[in-house]
Amino acid sequence: MTSLEEDLEDAAAAAPAPGVVHPGVRRARAWLSRAVEPGTVDFWRYVDDLGPVDAVRRLRAGTAPDRIRGLVGARAEQDATLPDLRRAERCAARLVIPEDEEWPALSLHALTLGVAGEPLESRDQSDRTRALVPPVALWVRGAGRLDELIDRSVAIVGSRASTAYGEHVAAELGHQLGERGWTVVSGGAYGIDAAAHRGALAADAPTVAVLSCGVDRPYPAAHGALFHRIAESGLLVSEWPPGCAPLRHRFLVRNRLIAALTRGTVVVEAAARSGAQATANRARELGRAVLVVPGPITSAMSVGCHELLRNEQADARLVTSAAHVIEAVGRIGDDLAEPEARPASPRDGLSDVAVRVLDACPVRIGVSPERLAAVAGCDVLEVLRVLPALELADLVQRTSSGWRLTPPPRRSGAATGPGAAP
């Protein structure tokens, strides 16, 4: 068993080989994933400037800048890389790093652009829970390739304390998107997240759960079976090594990853202050589509949704179906939603004169064409020209006293008079 320093030294001396990732590089990324909490601007910049191997070597040797060493603290002397990698292997997980072909570089490039806009001074930088910082590595559990599964993906997020309406909508969206070949991404939590995952699974489609804890540690614990099903056809993804606990601040940090990995974020239900709103805000900052499902105006669980729709800066778009979602995030010209079907009416296709004559016809007693012409405001000859067509369409009928509207059909079994049989 080689030490971390030996692997790092070997990786630093090795010549780069196309398509081959040195084990020392992977081990360096594993160490970095535990050294500092994700979302730290200065730490990511330090690793990006030096590369993972040199960054770890300097941190371990104590030669890194004071600011960076302060971020790592006592963890600089610790090394849990081999236990982390073994623990991941035992639960059929792996560490995906930027040097891998599986790394979703295109999707995460938006985070790289986001962190480039952060000030150089630490005191002026965004709070870690809101900063758009790329991950240094991702722990992934499941057989699918991360880059392929999130290539056509949509996030569905919402309240944990969801209503039956919200869960129904989330499940329907998850199912319909899955049927159309889209991957549903969510956070694996109670409520909307779980409903969206289950909807996709019901369509035999892969789904991705982005966790705020280790991929070997189901949270909430009641979703152990759900996470197992997700890993069978989709993926469990986390920035934290196996065994890490779901601390509260990690949920907020995790939101930017859900927004970045997907083409758009659908908010199904959100209270006035919610993580779903935070995810939508991260999506907007990354240039992703923000899509919102409206709810009852009396529901506290839809207040956040309606606020997103009312806020012009949020640039949110109302959606009510998977077709609307795909139209917003799909390819221009290829994924347009079909217009909503309208119920057919016998009046469809009638000319303006025919509509006016039809509206002039009384309900009970028949009237002459002259009377219809006076009410409709047209010539008698025009009335006589359209009446036969209206009669063929069963819209009007001729009686002994003139023309009237055709009565609606009688209901079967309805009584026809005082003496009708029961």
Secondary structure, DSSP 8 states (H G I E B T S, - for coil): ---HHHHHHHHHHS--BTTB--HHHHHHHHHHHHHS-TT-HHHHHHHHHH-HHHHHHHHHHT-S-HHHHHHHGGGGG---HHHHHHHHHHTTEEEE-TTSTTS-HHHHHHHHHHHHTS-SSGGGS--TTT-----S-EEEESSS-HHHHTTTEEEEE--SS--HHHHHHHHHHHHHHHHTT-EEEE---TTHHHHHHHHHHHTT--EEEE-SS-TTS-SSGGGHHHHHHHHHHSEEEESS-TT----HHHHHHHHHHHHHHSSEEEE----SS-HHHHHHHHHHHTT-EEEE----TT-GGGHHHHHHHH-GGGTEEE--SHHHHHHHHS-TTTS----------TTTT--HHHHHHHHHS-SSS-B-HHHHHHHHTS-HHHHHHHHHHHHHTTSEEEETTEEEE------TT---STT---
